[in-house]
Amino acid sequence: MARREGRGARRGARGAGFVVLVLVLALTGSMRADVIDRIMAVVGGQPITLSDVTAALRFHLVQPPEGTRDPLAFAMDRLVDRTLMLAEVDRFQPPEPDPVEITIRIDQLERAAGATESFEKLLQVTGSSRDRLRRFIRDDLRITTYTNQRFGATASPADRDAAIAAWVAELRRRAEITVPYQSK
């Protein structure tokens, strides 16, 4: 009798093992999904994705200079700087921008995109939303307020730009930045 129980237990264990194997294979097959996005950089643990960079370019939130060899690399670099500045801005909490100003900027983006349908399509293509754009613009206005407070009394626009560039360079030196994207 003991012998039969042993065989039955082994069959049960083999059957359970088979079920586990089938489940593992099924899960592995479903985990091989398509790549949804690509990480272009990580700033202090916060990823900057290809869709972030594409949206910034398509909505003209980042404007590469004429003749830029790799607009993706340029936009990614600006988004790295923006992420660093935003972390600093969050520490000092400048006043919230006027919601009307944010709405005006969204309306400008919509007009620049053409008809509302093409704006909506652009939102879909870039994986963005009106709310996400509102947050981006809100954060841009907060950065502007902060830099105006911090660097507004500078003698000339060139001096102001140099002071901001030095500040951002210092933020970059202190930050943990990983850039897996390789420029063209």
Residue, then its C-alpha position, 0 to 999 in steps of 0.5 A: m500500500a505504501r508503494r502505491e501512495g508513493r507512486g501516486a504522490r510522484r505522479g501528483a508532483r509530476g502533474a503539479g510540476f507540469v502545470v507550473l511549467v505550463l504556467v511559466l511558459a504562458l507567462t513568459g510568452s505574455m511577458r515578451a510584449d512589444v517595447i512600448d517606449r525607450i529610456m533615453a536618460v535617467v536623472g536622479g532616478q526619473p526616466i526621460t523617455l523617447s515619447d517625452v522627447t518626441a512630444a517636446l519636439r512635436f509640440h515645440l516645447v523644445q526648439p532645436p536650433e536650425g541645422t542641429r545634427d541630432p534633434l533628439a539628443f538636443a531635446m533630450d539634453r534640454l529635458v535633462d536640464r529641465t528635470l534638474m531645474l525642476a527639482e531645484v524649483d520644487r525645493f523653493q516652491p515659487p508661487e503657482p502660475d496663473p491657470v489662465e496663462i496655462t490655458i492660453r499656452i495650451d490654446q497656442l499649442e492647439r492653434a499651432a498644431g492646426a485643427t483641433e482634430s490634428f491636435e488631438k491626433l498629435l496628443q495620441v501619437t505622442g502618448s500625451s494628454r491635455d493634462r500632461l501638457r498642462r503640467f509641463i507648461r505649469d512646470d515651465l512657468r514655475i521654472t521661469t518664475y524661479t529663474n526670474q527671482r534668482f537671476g532677474a537682477t543680472a546686468s544684461p541678458a547675456d550675463r543672465d544666460a551665463a549665470i543660468a548656464a553656470w547654475v545648470a552646469e553645477l546641478r549637472r555636476r551634483a546629479e546622478i545622470t545616466v544617458p543610454y541614448q547614443s547620438k547619431 
